[in-house]
Amino acid sequence: MTTAMPETGHPDAAKPLLLLVGSGGRIWREYVLRAIVTRYRLHLLCPAPPSWETPYIDGYTVVDTLDAAAMTEVARAHPEGFAGVLTYEETRVEAAADLATALGLRTSPRSAVSACRDKYLGRQALERAEVPQARSIAVAGLEQAAEAAERIGYPVVIKPRALSASCGVTYVAGPEQLEEAYREAGRIWFDEVPRSSAPILVEEFLDGPEISVEAVCRDGRITVLFVARKELGYAPGFEEVGHLVRADDPLLRDETLLGVLQDAHTAVGLTDTVTHTELRLTADGPKVVEINARIGGDRIPYLGGLVTGIEIGLVAADLAAGAVPRLGTADSAAVAGVRFLYPECDLRLESIEVAEDRLPAEIHEVAPLADPGKELWLPPVDNARSRFALVVAVSRTEKDCTAALDAAAAAVVARGTPLS
């Protein structure tokens, strides 16, 4: 265990000190830390010494961030008390909740966070509360999966029970596609994800546009921050290839959607956290796909900040510290979008070429996501990690934003050697 402490007389010493559990990748989370440190100091708990995070932290401790007891020992040994605990890493939300509870700090109950982490536990909680959602059955083998699919009725969706980023999620039109989809759901796994005795879910397919909603839940009541419209690709998978956030999205005032969201948070028992909820807008109304007890990924909250000025990092930090988050009001019709770029075929990346003169004025950012030498395997082999770049656009209308993203996607090209 290694701890690095700040020098005495730190100019920001008057700011409250928070414990941050894990930090994620720079391209995905730096905007969160940049906002937090305008009002708070951060002590990072991390599995390895920090790199890009260094300018944003007051100190750090190398510790197993999946071990709540070890992190609690670190926190209690620190010479200064902590005002709050927060994390935005999916695999660490349960340990962070345990840590905050042990320190007597604001958090949602471990049981509620677990119901978000384990998609089937969440499904059961929503079912008991009669929240609109997809029917779901957890299975332990292909034979059980076939029986579950027949019971639900095709088409169905096969998905891992505890992964994220649409990994291993497949649309199954009929029995002839079930075995391959089941095998794909079981193939993709990560060391930090626990396996259950029934690790695969067979679910009802929900037709209609898919959205995600960022919200802050305080004392059990939610306030919606942003709505993102998803762009999906690589069927029969559900790869998230882009998102669009509109500051004045009419769904922000949709009473039916707001009611479903509040009921979902209440059903799983969330009290104090920032959440990322995914839903489908079906012909029968909005239905929950899943609810997550963390800040959303894929730069979605960053898009929301661009068009509303709401910094979700500060919202999460205020909440963790027991303060009422300062949300403000958005008076804008602006639209922001992100598009993720994939190679035309599986390849070993050699370079990323950007035709600057072909980038529209609406393009806010072009960011590489892969270094030369990386092998990029298209979904479903490698899902989100096959992205080689992202582009962000900001404009006044959805049409202009989409057109700018299309133009930028054509101007940013991956060069490399095709993989057989």
HUHU-V93472 format. One record per residue. PSI is psi as a letter, one per 40 degrees, with the letter a starting at -180 (* if undefined). Layout:
# HUHU-V93472
psi=PSI
psi=PSI
This chain:
# HUHU-V93472
psi=h
psi=h
psi=h
psi=h
psi=i
psi=i
psi=i
psi=i
psi=f
psi=h
psi=d
psi=e
psi=d
psi=e
psi=i
psi=i
psi=h
psi=i
psi=h
psi=h
psi=h
psi=i
psi=e
psi=a
psi=i
psi=d
psi=d
psi=d
psi=e
psi=d
psi=d
psi=d
psi=d
psi=d
psi=d
psi=d
psi=e
psi=e
psi=e
psi=i
psi=i
psi=h
psi=h
psi=h
psi=h
psi=i
psi=e
psi=i
psi=i
psi=i
psi=c
psi=d
psi=e
psi=d
psi=e
psi=e
psi=i
psi=d
psi=i
psi=i
psi=h
psi=h
psi=i
psi=h
psi=e
psi=e
psi=g
psi=d
psi=d
psi=d
psi=d
psi=d
psi=d
psi=d
psi=d
psi=d
psi=e
psi=h
psi=e
psi=i
psi=i
psi=i
psi=e
psi=i
psi=h
psi=i
psi=i
psi=e
psi=h
psi=d
psi=e
psi=e
psi=d
psi=d
psi=d
psi=d
psi=d
psi=d
psi=d
psi=d
psi=d
psi=d
psi=e
psi=f
psi=i
psi=h
psi=i
psi=i
psi=i
psi=d
psi=d
psi=d
psi=d
psi=d
psi=d
psi=d
psi=d
psi=h
psi=d
psi=d
psi=d
psi=d
psi=d
psi=d
psi=d
psi=d
psi=d
psi=d
psi=e
psi=f
psi=h
psi=h
psi=i
psi=i
psi=i
psi=h
psi=h
psi=h
psi=i
psi=e
psi=i
psi=d
psi=d
psi=d
psi=d
psi=d
psi=d
psi=d
psi=d
psi=d
psi=d
psi=d
psi=h
psi=i
psi=i
psi=i
psi=h
psi=h
psi=i
psi=i
psi=d
psi=f
psi=a
psi=a
psi=f
psi=e
psi=h
psi=e
psi=h
psi=h
psi=h
psi=h
psi=d
psi=i
psi=d
psi=e
psi=e
psi=d
psi=d
psi=d
psi=d
psi=d
psi=d
psi=d
psi=d
psi=e
psi=d
psi=h
psi=i
psi=i
psi=d
psi=e
psi=h
psi=i
psi=h
psi=i
psi=d
psi=g
psi=e
psi=i
psi=h
psi=h
psi=i
psi=h
psi=h
psi=h
psi=i
psi=i
psi=i
psi=h
psi=i
psi=i
psi=h
psi=h
psi=i
psi=h
psi=h
psi=h
psi=f
psi=e
psi=h
psi=i
psi=h
psi=h
psi=d
psi=i
psi=h
psi=h
psi=h
psi=i
psi=h
psi=i
psi=a
psi=f
psi=i
psi=e
psi=a
psi=f
psi=h
psi=h
psi=e
psi=i
psi=i
psi=h
psi=h
psi=h
psi=d
psi=f
psi=h
psi=d
psi=d
psi=e
psi=e
psi=h
psi=d
psi=d
psi=d
psi=d
psi=d
psi=d
psi=d
psi=d
psi=d
psi=d
psi=d
psi=d
psi=d
psi=e
psi=e
psi=h
psi=d
psi=g
psi=i
psi=h
psi=i
psi=h
psi=h
psi=h
psi=i
psi=h
psi=g
psi=i
psi=d
psi=e
psi=i
psi=h
psi=i
psi=h
psi=d
psi=i
psi=h
psi=h
psi=f
psi=i
psi=i
psi=i
psi=a
psi=f
psi=e
psi=d
psi=d
psi=d
psi=d
psi=d
psi=d
psi=d
psi=e
psi=e
psi=e
psi=h
psi=h
psi=d
psi=d
psi=d
psi=d
psi=d
psi=d
psi=d
psi=d
psi=d
psi=e
psi=e
psi=i
psi=h
psi=h
psi=h
psi=d
psi=a
psi=h
psi=h
psi=g
psi=i
psi=e
psi=i
psi=h
psi=i
psi=i
psi=i
psi=h
psi=h
psi=h
psi=i
psi=i
psi=d
psi=i
psi=h
psi=i
psi=h
psi=h
psi=d
psi=i
psi=h
psi=h
psi=h
psi=g
psi=d
psi=e
psi=e
psi=h
psi=i
psi=d
psi=e
psi=h
psi=d
psi=i
psi=h
psi=h
psi=i
psi=e
psi=i
psi=i
psi=h
psi=e
psi=h
psi=h
psi=h
psi=h
psi=i
psi=i
psi=e
psi=d
psi=e
psi=b
psi=d
psi=e
psi=e
psi=h
psi=e
psi=i
psi=i
psi=i
psi=h
psi=i
psi=h
psi=a
psi=d
psi=i
psi=d
psi=d
psi=d
psi=d
psi=d
psi=d
psi=d
psi=d
psi=d
psi=d
psi=d
psi=d
psi=d
psi=e
psi=h
psi=h
psi=h
psi=i
psi=a
psi=h
psi=i
psi=h
psi=*
